[in-house]
Amino acid sequence: MEEIPVRLPIKLSQFLKLANLTETGGHASELIAAGEVAVNGQVETRRAHKLAAGDVVEAGGYRAKVIEG
């Protein structure tokens, strides 16, 4: 699992793109709406969901951890 340093707060859709879990913001929104993204093991369907340090985001079989940086 890769650790991605970000400035908090950050929205789920923004993090997906920054972590290279999706190619575009639009693709991130599509995956979230389809229920294909999980935060800390729970499906998350709100693209504006605010992430916190330590959250683990899963999409497309990849996982990335949010760290403050």
PDB file of N, H, CA, C and O in Angstrom:
ATOM      1  N   MET A   1       0.850  -1.168   0.000  1.00  0.00           N
ATOM      2  CA  MET A   1       0.000   0.000   0.000  1.00  0.00           C
ATOM      3  C   MET A   1       0.903   1.241   0.000  1.00  0.00           C
ATOM      4  O   MET A   1       1.845   1.363   0.783  1.00  0.00           O
ATOM      5  N   GLU A   2       0.574   2.128  -0.893  1.00  0.00           N
ATOM      6  H   GLU A   2      -0.191   2.029  -1.529  1.00  0.00           H
ATOM      7  CA  GLU A   2       1.347   3.366  -1.011  1.00  0.00           C
ATOM      8  C   GLU A   2       0.786   4.425  -0.072  1.00  0.00           C
ATOM      9  O   GLU A   2      -0.428   4.528   0.099  1.00  0.00           O
ATOM     10  N   GLU A   3       1.663   5.209   0.535  1.00  0.00           N
ATOM     11  H   GLU A   3       2.649   5.126   0.396  1.00  0.00           H
ATOM     12  CA  GLU A   3       1.248   6.327   1.369  1.00  0.00           C
ATOM     13  C   GLU A   3       1.351   7.603   0.537  1.00  0.00           C
ATOM     14  O   GLU A   3       2.390   7.886  -0.059  1.00  0.00           O
ATOM     15  N   ILE A   4       0.257   8.369   0.504  1.00  0.00           N
ATOM     16  H   ILE A   4      -0.587   8.139   0.988  1.00  0.00           H
ATOM     17  CA  ILE A   4       0.184   9.574  -0.314  1.00  0.00           C
ATOM     18  C   ILE A   4       0.107  10.800   0.596  1.00  0.00           C
ATOM     19  O   ILE A   4      -0.887  10.983   1.298  1.00  0.00           O
ATOM     20  N   PRO A   5       1.154  11.647   0.590  1.00  0.00           N
ATOM     21  CA  PRO A   5       1.095  12.860   1.408  1.00  0.00           C
ATOM     22  C   PRO A   5       0.232  13.936   0.739  1.00  0.00           C
ATOM     23  O   PRO A   5       0.408  14.248  -0.439  1.00  0.00           O
ATOM     24  N   VAL A   6      -0.696  14.491   1.510  1.00  0.00           N
ATOM     25  H   VAL A   6      -0.839  14.238   2.467  1.00  0.00           H
ATOM     26  CA  VAL A   6      -1.597  15.522   0.979  1.00  0.00           C
ATOM     27  C   VAL A   6      -1.792  16.604   2.030  1.00  0.00           C
ATOM     28  O   VAL A   6      -1.527  16.403   3.216  1.00  0.00           O
ATOM     29  N   ARG A   7      -2.265  17.761   1.563  1.00  0.00           N
ATOM     30  H   ARG A   7      -2.481  17.924   0.600  1.00  0.00           H
ATOM     31  CA  ARG A   7      -2.695  18.813   2.481  1.00  0.00           C
ATOM     32  C   ARG A   7      -4.146  18.556   2.832  1.00  0.00           C
ATOM     33  O   ARG A   7      -4.988  18.421   1.945  1.00  0.00           O
ATOM     34  N   LEU A   8      -4.441  18.487   4.109  1.00  0.00           N
ATOM     35  H   LEU A   8      -3.757  18.596   4.830  1.00  0.00           H
ATOM     36  CA  LEU A   8      -5.800  18.215   4.553  1.00  0.00           C
ATOM     37  C   LEU A   8      -6.526  19.521   4.834  1.00  0.00           C
ATOM     38  O   LEU A   8      -5.877  20.499   5.206  1.00  0.00           O
ATOM     39  N   PRO A   9      -7.848  19.581   4.672  1.00  0.00           N
ATOM     40  CA  PRO A   9      -8.713  18.490   4.247  1.00  0.00           C
ATOM     41  C   PRO A   9      -8.659  18.275   2.734  1.00  0.00           C
ATOM     42  O   PRO A   9      -8.309  19.178   1.973  1.00  0.00           O
ATOM     43  N   ILE A  10      -9.015  17.059   2.319  1.00  0.00           N
ATOM     44  H   ILE A  10      -9.299  16.326   2.936  1.00  0.00           H
ATOM     45  CA  ILE A  10      -9.060  16.741   0.895  1.00  0.00           C
ATOM     46  C   ILE A  10     -10.297  15.890   0.632  1.00  0.00           C
ATOM     47  O   ILE A  10     -10.663  15.032   1.435  1.00  0.00           O
ATOM     48  N   LYS A  11     -10.926  16.145  -0.503  1.00  0.00           N
ATOM     49  H   LYS A  11     -10.629  16.842  -1.155  1.00  0.00           H
ATOM     50  CA  LYS A  11     -12.106  15.382  -0.898  1.00  0.00           C
ATOM     51  C   LYS A  11     -11.672  14.040  -1.499  1.00  0.00           C
ATOM     52  O   LYS A  11     -10.587  13.913  -2.066  1.00  0.00           O
ATOM     53  N   LEU A  12     -12.538  13.064  -1.361  1.00  0.00           N
ATOM     54  H   LEU A  12     -13.420  13.167  -0.900  1.00  0.00           H
ATOM     55  CA  LEU A  12     -12.266  11.727  -1.877  1.00  0.00           C
ATOM     56  C   LEU A  12     -11.945  11.753  -3.360  1.00  0.00           C
ATOM     57  O   LEU A  12     -10.984  11.114  -3.787  1.00  0.00           O
ATOM     58  N   SER A  13     -12.722  12.475  -4.155  1.00  0.00           N
ATOM     59  H   SER A  13     -13.503  12.994  -3.808  1.00  0.00           H
ATOM     60  CA  SER A  13     -12.494  12.506  -5.602  1.00  0.00           C
ATOM     61  C   SER A  13     -11.130  13.101  -5.940  1.00  0.00           C
ATOM     62  O   SER A  13     -10.459  12.635  -6.860  1.00  0.00           O
ATOM     63  N   GLN A  14     -10.716  14.138  -5.191  1.00  0.00           N
ATOM     64  H   GLN A  14     -11.261  14.516  -4.443  1.00  0.00           H
ATOM     65  CA  GLN A  14      -9.403  14.745  -5.424  1.00  0.00           C
ATOM     66  C   GLN A  14      -8.286  13.760  -5.067  1.00  0.00           C
ATOM     67  O   GLN A  14      -7.288  13.660  -5.782  1.00  0.00           O
ATOM     68  N   PHE A  15      -8.457  13.043  -3.972  1.00  0.00           N
ATOM     69  H   PHE A  15      -9.268  13.124  -3.392  1.00  0.00           H
ATOM     70  CA  PHE A  15      -7.435  12.105  -3.538  1.00  0.00           C
ATOM     71  C   PHE A  15      -7.256  10.975  -4.543  1.00  0.00           C
ATOM     72  O   PHE A  15      -6.130  10.558  -4.813  1.00  0.00           O
ATOM     73  N   LEU A  16      -8.353  10.480  -5.095  1.00  0.00           N
ATOM     74  H   LEU A  16      -9.267  10.819  -4.876  1.00  0.00           H
ATOM     75  CA  LEU A  16      -8.258   9.393  -6.078  1.00  0.00           C
ATOM     76  C   LEU A  16      -7.374   9.800  -7.255  1.00  0.00           C
ATOM     77  O   LEU A  16      -6.561   9.011  -7.735  1.00  0.00           O
ATOM     78  N   LYS A  17      -7.541  11.022  -7.705  1.00  0.00           N
ATOM     79  H   LYS A  17      -8.202  11.663  -7.315  1.00  0.00           H
ATOM     80  CA  LYS A  17      -6.737  11.499  -8.822  1.00  0.00           C
ATOM     81  C   LYS A  17      -5.281  11.711  -8.406  1.00  0.00           C
ATOM     82  O   LYS A  17      -4.374  11.298  -9.127  1.00  0.00           O
ATOM     83  N   LEU A  18      -5.044  12.342  -7.263  1.00  0.00           N
ATOM     84  H   LEU A  18      -5.781  12.678  -6.676  1.00  0.00           H
ATOM     85  CA  LEU A  18      -3.686  12.579  -6.782  1.00  0.00           C
ATOM     86  C   LEU A  18      -2.919  11.280  -6.555  1.00  0.00           C
ATOM     87  O   LEU A  18      -1.715  11.213  -6.804  1.00  0.00           O
ATOM     88  N   ALA A  19      -3.612  10.258  -6.088  1.00  0.00           N
ATOM     89  H   ALA A  19      -4.590  10.312  -5.887  1.00  0.00           H
ATOM     90  CA  ALA A  19      -2.977   8.973  -5.794  1.00  0.00           C
ATOM     91  C   ALA A  19      -2.842   8.108  -7.037  1.00  0.00           C
ATOM     92  O   ALA A  19      -2.360   6.978  -6.960  1.00  0.00           O
ATOM     93  N   ASN A  20      -3.268   8.633  -8.188  1.00  0.00           N
ATOM     94  H   ASN A  20      -3.660   9.551  -8.251  1.00  0.00           H
ATOM     95  CA  ASN A  20      -3.239   7.903  -9.460  1.00  0.00           C
ATOM     96  C   ASN A  20      -4.077   6.626  -9.415  1.00  0.00           C
ATOM     97  O   ASN A  20      -3.762   5.645 -10.088  1.00  0.00           O
ATOM     98  N   LEU A  21      -5.146   6.646  -8.618  1.00  0.00           N
ATOM     99  H   LEU A  21      -5.403   7.443  -8.071  1.00  0.00           H
ATOM    100  CA  LEU A  21      -6.074   5.520  -8.608  1.00  0.00           C
ATOM    101  C   LEU A  21      -7.091   5.671  -9.736  1.00  0.00           C
ATOM    102  O   LEU A  21      -7.743   4.699 -10.118  1.00  0.00           O
ATOM    103  N   THR A  22      -7.227   6.890 -10.273  1.00  0.00           N
ATOM    104  H   THR A  22      -6.697   7.679  -9.962  1.00  0.00           H
ATOM    105  CA  THR A  22      -8.048   7.154 -11.450  1.00  0.00           C
ATOM    106  C   THR A  22      -7.277   8.113 -12.347  1.00  0.00           C
ATOM    107  O   THR A  22      -6.383   8.824 -11.890  1.00  0.00           O
ATOM    108  N   GLU A  23      -7.634   8.123 -13.630  1.00  0.00           N
ATOM    109  H   GLU A  23      -8.361   7.545 -14.001  1.00  0.00           H
ATOM    110  CA  GLU A  23      -6.933   8.983 -14.588  1.00  0.00           C
ATOM    111  C   GLU A  23      -7.428  10.422 -14.555  1.00  0.00           C
ATOM    112  O   GLU A  23      -6.652  11.359 -14.746  1.00  0.00           O
ATOM    113  N   THR A  24      -8.731  10.593 -14.312  1.00  0.00           N
ATOM    114  H   THR A  24      -9.361   9.832 -14.157  1.00  0.00           H
ATOM    115  CA  THR A  24      -9.316  11.939 -14.323  1.00  0.00           C
ATOM    116  C   THR A  24     -10.277  12.100 -13.160  1.00  0.00           C
ATOM    117  O   THR A  24     -10.697  11.123 -12.539  1.00  0.00           O
ATOM    118  N   GLY A  25     -10.620  13.359 -12.875  1.00  0.00           N
ATOM    119  H   GLY A  25     -10.279  14.152 -13.379  1.00  0.00           H
ATOM    120  CA  GLY A  25     -11.611  13.620 -11.848  1.00  0.00           C
ATOM    121  C   GLY A  25     -12.978  13.059 -12.213  1.00  0.00           C
ATOM    122  O   GLY A  25     -13.722  12.599 -11.346  1.00  0.00           O
ATOM    123  N   GLY A  26     -13.306  13.101 -13.510  1.00  0.00           N
ATOM    124  H   GLY A  26     -12.702  13.475 -14.214  1.00  0.00           H
ATOM    125  CA  GLY A  26     -14.578  12.548 -13.967  1.00  0.00           C
ATOM    126  C   GLY A  26     -14.651  11.048 -13.747  1.00  0.00           C
ATOM    127  O   GLY A  26     -15.687  10.520 -13.344  1.00  0.00           O
ATOM    128  N   HIS A  27     -13.540  10.360 -14.016  1.00  0.00           N
ATOM    129  H   HIS A  27     -12.698  10.789 -14.344  1.00  0.00           H
ATOM    130  CA  HIS A  27     -13.487   8.915 -13.802  1.00  0.00           C
ATOM    131  C   HIS A  27     -13.626   8.612 -12.311  1.00  0.00           C
ATOM    132  O   HIS A  27     -14.284   7.643 -11.932  1.00  0.00           O
ATOM    133  N   ALA A  28     -13.010   9.437 -11.469  1.00  0.00           N
ATOM    134  H   ALA A  28     -12.476  10.224 -11.777  1.00  0.00           H
ATOM    135  CA  ALA A  28     -13.130   9.265 -10.014  1.00  0.00           C
ATOM    136  C   ALA A  28     -14.597   9.370  -9.599  1.00  0.00           C
ATOM    137  O   ALA A  28     -15.086   8.548  -8.824  1.00  0.00           O
ATOM    138  N   SER A  29     -15.292  10.374 -10.110  1.00  0.00           N
ATOM    139  H   SER A  29     -14.895  11.042 -10.740  1.00  0.00           H
ATOM    140  CA  SER A  29     -16.707  10.553  -9.776  1.00  0.00           C
ATOM    141  C   SER A  29     -17.544   9.366 -10.214  1.00  0.00           C
ATOM    142  O   SER A  29     -18.449   8.943  -9.496  1.00  0.00           O
ATOM    143  N   GLU A  30     -17.247   8.823 -11.394  1.00  0.00           N
ATOM    144  H   GLU A  30     -16.511   9.167 -11.978  1.00  0.00           H
ATOM    145  CA  GLU A  30     -17.977   7.655 -11.892  1.00  0.00           C
ATOM    146  C   GLU A  30     -17.771   6.448 -10.986  1.00  0.00           C
ATOM    147  O   GLU A  30     -18.733   5.758 -10.648  1.00  0.00           O
ATOM    148  N   LEU A  31     -16.531   6.184 -10.590  1.00  0.00           N
ATOM    149  H   LEU A  31     -15.750   6.744 -10.865  1.00  0.00           H
ATOM    150  CA  LEU A  31     -16.245   5.046  -9.717  1.00  0.00           C
ATOM    151  C   LEU A  31     -16.936   5.194  -8.365  1.00  0.00           C
ATOM    152  O   LEU A  31     -17.489   4.232  -7.832  1.00  0.00           O
ATOM    153  N   ILE A  32     -16.898   6.409  -7.816  1.00  0.00           N
ATOM    154  H   ILE A  32     -16.448   7.190  -8.249  1.00  0.00           H
ATOM    155  CA  ILE A  32     -17.535   6.655  -6.524  1.00  0.00           C
ATOM    156  C   ILE A  32     -19.040   6.433  -6.631  1.00  0.00           C
ATOM    157  O   ILE A  32     -19.628   5.755  -5.789  1.00  0.00           O
ATOM    158  N   ALA A  33     -19.662   6.994  -7.656  1.00  0.00           N
ATOM    159  H   ALA A  33     -19.184   7.545  -8.340  1.00  0.00           H
ATOM    160  CA  ALA A  33     -21.115   6.856  -7.843  1.00  0.00           C
ATOM    161  C   ALA A  33     -21.522   5.402  -8.046  1.00  0.00           C
ATOM    162  O   ALA A  33     -22.616   5.001  -7.648  1.00  0.00           O
ATOM    163  N   ALA A  34     -20.640   4.604  -8.669  1.00  0.00           N
ATOM    164  H   ALA A  34     -19.751   4.930  -8.992  1.00  0.00           H
ATOM    165  CA  ALA A  34     -20.938   3.194  -8.926  1.00  0.00           C
ATOM    166  C   ALA A  34     -20.684   2.312  -7.706  1.00  0.00           C
ATOM    167  O   ALA A  34     -20.916   1.104  -7.760  1.00  0.00           O
ATOM    168  N   GLY A  35     -20.209   2.901  -6.609  1.00  0.00           N
ATOM    169  H   GLY A  35     -20.021   3.882  -6.565  1.00  0.00           H
ATOM    170  CA  GLY A  35     -19.952   2.125  -5.403  1.00  0.00           C
ATOM    171  C   GLY A  35     -18.694   1.286  -5.481  1.00  0.00           C
ATOM    172  O   GLY A  35     -18.583   0.266  -4.802  1.00  0.00           O
ATOM    173  N   GLU A  36     -17.739   1.708  -6.308  1.00  0.00           N
ATOM    174  H   GLU A  36     -17.829   2.536  -6.860  1.00  0.00           H
ATOM    175  CA  GLU A  36     -16.506   0.945  -6.502  1.00  0.00           C
ATOM    176  C   GLU A  36     -15.323   1.490  -5.711  1.00  0.00           C
ATOM    177  O   GLU A  36     -14.179   1.105  -5.954  1.00  0.00           O
ATOM    178  N   VAL A  37     -15.597   2.389  -4.762  1.00  0.00           N
ATOM    179  H   VAL A  37     -16.526   2.702  -4.564  1.00  0.00           H
ATOM    180  CA  VAL A  37     -14.536   2.978  -3.942  1.00  0.00           C
ATOM    181  C   VAL A  37     -14.878   2.743  -2.476  1.00  0.00           C
ATOM    182  O   VAL A  37     -16.016   2.935  -2.048  1.00  0.00           O
ATOM    183  N   ALA A  38     -13.867   2.321  -1.714  1.00  0.00           N
ATOM    184  H   ALA A  38     -12.943   2.165  -2.062  1.00  0.00           H
ATOM    185  CA  ALA A  38     -14.062   2.103  -0.284  1.00  0.00           C
ATOM    186  C   ALA A  38     -13.081   2.961   0.507  1.00  0.00           C
ATOM    187  O   ALA A  38     -11.940   3.166   0.093  1.00  0.00           O
ATOM    188  N   VAL A  39     -13.540   3.453   1.641  1.00  0.00           N
ATOM    189  H   VAL A  39     -14.467   3.287   1.977  1.00  0.00           H
ATOM    190  CA  VAL A  39     -12.699   4.195   2.582  1.00  0.00           C
ATOM    191  C   VAL A  39     -12.724   3.411   3.886  1.00  0.00           C
ATOM    192  O   VAL A  39     -13.782   3.211   4.483  1.00  0.00           O
ATOM    193  N   ASN A  40     -11.556   2.973   4.317  1.00  0.00           N
ATOM    194  H   ASN A  40     -10.697   3.135   3.832  1.00  0.00           H
ATOM    195  CA  ASN A  40     -11.440   2.173   5.541  1.00  0.00           C
ATOM    196  C   ASN A  40     -12.355   0.947   5.511  1.00  0.00           C
ATOM    197  O   ASN A  40     -12.952   0.579   6.523  1.00  0.00           O
ATOM    198  N   GLY A  41     -12.453   0.320   4.329  1.00  0.00           N
ATOM    199  H   GLY A  41     -11.967   0.619   3.507  1.00  0.00           H
ATOM    200  CA  GLY A  41     -13.225  -0.908   4.183  1.00  0.00           C
ATOM    201  C   GLY A  41     -14.707  -0.729   3.972  1.00  0.00           C
ATOM    202  O   GLY A  41     -15.420  -1.718   3.806  1.00  0.00           O
ATOM    203  N   GLN A  42     -15.205   0.509   3.974  1.00  0.00           N
ATOM    204  H   GLN A  42     -14.625   1.313   4.109  1.00  0.00           H
ATOM    205  CA  GLN A  42     -16.629   0.784   3.784  1.00  0.00           C
ATOM    206  C   GLN A  42     -16.843   1.497   2.451  1.00  0.00           C
ATOM    207  O   GLN A  42     -16.142   2.461   2.143  1.00  0.00           O
ATOM    208  N   VAL A  43     -17.804   1.028   1.663  1.00  0.00           N
ATOM    209  H   VAL A  43     -18.373   0.245   1.913  1.00  0.00           H
ATOM    210  CA  VAL A  43     -18.108   1.672   0.386  1.00  0.00           C
ATOM    211  C   VAL A  43     -18.525   3.114   0.648  1.00  0.00           C
ATOM    212  O   VAL A  43     -19.340   3.389   1.528  1.00  0.00           O
ATOM    213  N   GLU A  44     -17.956   4.020  -0.124  1.00  0.00           N
ATOM    214  H   GLU A  44     -17.293   3.796  -0.839  1.00  0.00           H
ATOM    215  CA  GLU A  44     -18.266   5.446   0.019  1.00  0.00           C
ATOM    216  C   GLU A  44     -18.795   5.964  -1.311  1.00  0.00           C
ATOM    217  O   GLU A  44     -18.132   5.832  -2.339  1.00  0.00           O
ATOM    218  N   THR A  45     -19.991   6.556  -1.294  1.00  0.00           N
ATOM    219  H   THR A  45     -20.530   6.664  -0.458  1.00  0.00           H
ATOM    220  CA  THR A  45     -20.609   7.035  -2.533  1.00  0.00           C
ATOM    221  C   THR A  45     -20.688   8.557  -2.607  1.00  0.00           C
ATOM    222  O   THR A  45     -21.306   9.100  -3.523  1.00  0.00           O
ATOM    223  N   ARG A  46     -20.073   9.245  -1.660  1.00  0.00           N
ATOM    224  H   ARG A  46     -19.571   8.804  -0.916  1.00  0.00           H
ATOM    225  CA  ARG A  46     -20.058  10.713  -1.683  1.00  0.00           C
ATOM    226  C   ARG A  46     -18.688  11.179  -2.162  1.00  0.00           C
ATOM    227  O   ARG A  46     -17.684  10.952  -1.486  1.00  0.00           O
ATOM    228  N   ARG A  47     -18.641  11.829  -3.322  1.00  0.00           N
ATOM    229  H   ARG A  47     -19.456  12.013  -3.871  1.00  0.00           H
ATOM    230  CA  ARG A  47     -17.336  12.241  -3.855  1.00  0.00           C
ATOM    231  C   ARG A  47     -16.729  13.376  -3.042  1.00  0.00           C
ATOM    232  O   ARG A  47     -15.515  13.576  -3.070  1.00  0.00           O
ATOM    233  N   ALA A  48     -17.561  14.122  -2.315  1.00  0.00           N
ATOM    234  H   ALA A  48     -18.548  13.960  -2.292  1.00  0.00           H
ATOM    235  CA  ALA A  48     -17.063  15.221  -1.500  1.00  0.00           C
ATOM    236  C   ALA A  48     -16.697  14.769  -0.080  1.00  0.00           C
ATOM    237  O   ALA A  48     -16.380  15.598   0.772  1.00  0.00           O
ATOM    238  N   HIS A  49     -16.742  13.459   0.172  1.00  0.00           N
ATOM    239  H   HIS A  49     -17.000  12.785  -0.521  1.00  0.00           H
ATOM    240  CA  HIS A  49     -16.375  12.936   1.494  1.00  0.00           C
ATOM    241  C   HIS A  49     -14.975  13.416   1.847  1.00  0.00           C
ATOM    242  O   HIS A  49     -14.042  13.245   1.062  1.00  0.00           O
ATOM    243  N   LYS A  50     -14.823  14.017   3.025  1.00  0.00           N
ATOM    244  H   LYS A  50     -15.580  14.156   3.663  1.00  0.00           H
ATOM    245  CA  LYS A  50     -13.529  14.537   3.464  1.00  0.00           C
ATOM    246  C   LYS A  50     -12.710  13.416   4.098  1.00  0.00           C
ATOM    247  O   LYS A  50     -13.193  12.699   4.975  1.00  0.00           O
ATOM    248  N   LEU A  51     -11.476  13.276   3.646  1.00  0.00           N
ATOM    249  H   LEU A  51     -11.084  13.859   2.934  1.00  0.00           H
ATOM    250  CA  LEU A  51     -10.585  12.252   4.165  1.00  0.00           C
ATOM    251  C   LEU A  51      -9.743  12.814   5.303  1.00  0.00           C
ATOM    252  O   LEU A  51      -9.494  14.017   5.370  1.00  0.00           O
ATOM    253  N   ALA A  52      -9.312  11.935   6.190  1.00  0.00           N
ATOM    254  H   ALA A  52      -9.515  10.957   6.135  1.00  0.00           H
ATOM    255  CA  ALA A  52      -8.460  12.310   7.316  1.00  0.00           C
ATOM    256  C   ALA A  52      -7.166  11.509   7.235  1.00  0.00           C
ATOM    257  O   ALA A  52      -7.106  10.476   6.568  1.00  0.00           O
ATOM    258  N   ALA A  53      -6.139  11.989   7.914  1.00  0.00           N
ATOM    259  H   ALA A  53      -6.188  12.829   8.456  1.00  0.00           H
ATOM    260  CA  ALA A  53      -4.869  11.276   7.963  1.00  0.00           C
ATOM    261  C   ALA A  53      -5.109   9.865   8.510  1.00  0.00           C
ATOM    262  O   ALA A  53      -5.805   9.683   9.509  1.00  0.00           O
ATOM    263  N   GLY A  54      -4.526   8.884   7.842  1.00  0.00           N
ATOM    264  H   GLY A  54      -3.961   9.032   7.031  1.00  0.00           H
ATOM    265  CA  GLY A  54      -4.677   7.497   8.256  1.00  0.00           C
ATOM    266  C   GLY A  54      -5.757   6.738   7.509  1.00  0.00           C
ATOM    267  O   GLY A  54      -5.802   5.510   7.577  1.00  0.00           O
ATOM    268  N   ASP A  55      -6.641   7.450   6.786  1.00  0.00           N
ATOM    269  H   ASP A  55      -6.605   8.447   6.731  1.00  0.00           H
ATOM    270  CA  ASP A  55      -7.674   6.768   6.001  1.00  0.00           C
ATOM    271  C   ASP A  55      -7.024   5.939   4.897  1.00  0.00           C
ATOM    272  O   ASP A  55      -6.020   6.340   4.308  1.00  0.00           O
ATOM    273  N   VAL A  56      -7.618   4.772   4.628  1.00  0.00           N
ATOM    274  H   VAL A  56      -8.434   4.446   5.106  1.00  0.00           H
ATOM    275  CA  VAL A  56      -7.148   3.911   3.544  1.00  0.00           C
ATOM    276  C   VAL A  56      -8.238   3.884   2.479  1.00  0.00           C
ATOM    277  O   VAL A  56      -9.388   3.537   2.751  1.00  0.00           O
ATOM    278  N   VAL A  57      -7.852   4.260   1.257  1.00  0.00           N
ATOM    279  H   VAL A  57      -6.919   4.542   1.036  1.00  0.00           H
ATOM    280  CA  VAL A  57      -8.792   4.333   0.138  1.00  0.00           C
ATOM    281  C   VAL A  57      -8.485   3.189  -0.822  1.00  0.00           C
ATOM    282  O   VAL A  57      -7.331   2.965  -1.187  1.00  0.00           O
ATOM    283  N   GLU A  58      -9.533   2.466  -1.230  1.00  0.00           N
ATOM    284  H   GLU A  58     -10.470   2.649  -0.934  1.00  0.00           H
ATOM    285  CA  GLU A  58      -9.385   1.351  -2.161  1.00  0.00           C
ATOM    286  C   GLU A  58     -10.222   1.609  -3.404  1.00  0.00           C
ATOM    287  O   GLU A  58     -11.380   2.019  -3.321  1.00  0.00           O
ATOM    288  N   ALA A  59      -9.606   1.358  -4.570  1.00  0.00           N
ATOM    289  H   ALA A  59      -8.666   1.025  -4.638  1.00  0.00           H
ATOM    290  CA  ALA A  59     -10.319   1.492  -5.843  1.00  0.00           C
ATOM    291  C   ALA A  59      -9.598   0.651  -6.879  1.00  0.00           C
ATOM    292  O   ALA A  59      -8.373   0.707  -6.985  1.00  0.00           O
ATOM    293  N   GLY A  60     -10.343  -0.124  -7.637  1.00  0.00           N
ATOM    294  H   GLY A  60     -11.338  -0.170  -7.551  1.00  0.00           H
ATOM    295  CA  GLY A  60      -9.765  -0.909  -8.715  1.00  0.00           C
ATOM    296  C   GLY A  60      -8.690  -1.885  -8.271  1.00  0.00           C
ATOM    297  O   GLY A  60      -7.759  -2.163  -9.027  1.00  0.00           O
ATOM    298  N   GLY A  61      -8.802  -2.407  -7.058  1.00  0.00           N
ATOM    299  H   GLY A  61      -9.558  -2.180  -6.444  1.00  0.00           H
ATOM    300  CA  GLY A  61      -7.830  -3.358  -6.558  1.00  0.00           C
ATOM    301  C   GLY A  61      -6.572  -2.735  -5.977  1.00  0.00           C
ATOM    302  O   GLY A  61      -5.669  -3.454  -5.549  1.00  0.00           O
ATOM    303  N   TYR A  62      -6.497  -1.415  -5.956  1.00  0.00           N
ATOM    304  H   TYR A  62      -7.230  -0.831  -6.304  1.00  0.00           H
ATOM    305  CA  TYR A  62      -5.340  -0.713  -5.391  1.00  0.00           C
ATOM    306  C   TYR A  62      -5.737  -0.026  -4.089  1.00  0.00           C
ATOM    307  O   TYR A  62      -6.890   0.361  -3.901  1.00  0.00           O
ATOM    308  N   ARG A  63      -4.760   0.117  -3.196  1.00  0.00           N
ATOM    309  H   ARG A  63      -3.823  -0.197  -3.349  1.00  0.00           H
ATOM    310  CA  ARG A  63      -5.004   0.774  -1.919  1.00  0.00           C
ATOM    311  C   ARG A  63      -3.980   1.874  -1.724  1.00  0.00           C
ATOM    312  O   ARG A  63      -2.813   1.726  -2.086  1.00  0.00           O
ATOM    313  N   ALA A  64      -4.429   2.983  -1.145  1.00  0.00           N
ATOM    314  H   ALA A  64      -5.377   3.103  -0.851  1.00  0.00           H
ATOM    315  CA  ALA A  64      -3.540   4.101  -0.831  1.00  0.00           C
ATOM    316  C   ALA A  64      -3.941   4.669   0.524  1.00  0.00           C
ATOM    317  O   ALA A  64      -5.125   4.773   0.846  1.00  0.00           O
ATOM    318  N   LYS A  65      -2.936   5.032   1.307  1.00  0.00           N
ATOM    319  H   LYS A  65      -1.974   4.947   1.045  1.00  0.00           H
ATOM    320  CA  LYS A  65      -3.168   5.591   2.635  1.00  0.00           C
ATOM    321  C   LYS A  65      -2.921   7.081   2.629  1.00  0.00           C
ATOM    322  O   LYS A  65      -1.926   7.552   2.077  1.00  0.00           O
ATOM    323  N   VAL A  66      -3.832   7.828   3.247  1.00  0.00           N
ATOM    324  H   VAL A  66      -4.640   7.445   3.695  1.00  0.00           H
ATOM    325  CA  VAL A  66      -3.740   9.273   3.349  1.00  0.00           C
ATOM    326  C   VAL A  66      -2.778   9.614   4.491  1.00  0.00           C
ATOM    327  O   VAL A  66      -2.965   9.160   5.620  1.00  0.00           O
ATOM    328  N   ILE A  67      -1.748  10.415   4.191  1.00  0.00           N
ATOM    329  H   ILE A  67      -1.597  10.784   3.274  1.00  0.00           H
ATOM    330  CA  ILE A  67      -0.901  10.946   5.254  1.00  0.00           C
ATOM    331  C   ILE A  67      -0.791  12.453   5.068  1.00  0.00           C
ATOM    332  O   ILE A  67      -0.793  12.954   3.944  1.00  0.00           O
ATOM    333  N   GLU A  68      -0.695  13.161   6.173  1.00  0.00           N
ATOM    334  H   GLU A  68      -0.694  12.754   7.087  1.00  0.00           H
ATOM    335  CA  GLU A  68      -0.612  14.614   6.095  1.00  0.00           C
ATOM    336  C   GLU A  68       0.799  14.993   5.678  1.00  0.00           C
ATOM    337  O   GLU A  68       1.781  14.491   6.225  1.00  0.00           O
ATOM    338  N   GLY A  69       0.880  15.875   4.714  1.00  0.00           N
ATOM    339  H   GLY A  69       0.082  16.283   4.270  1.00  0.00           H
ATOM    340  CA  GLY A  69       2.198  16.267   4.243  1.00  0.00           C
ATOM    341  C   GLY A  69       2.106  17.473   3.443  1.00  0.00           C
ATOM    342  O   GLY A  69       3.121  17.967   2.951  1.00  0.00           O
TER     343      GLY A  69
END
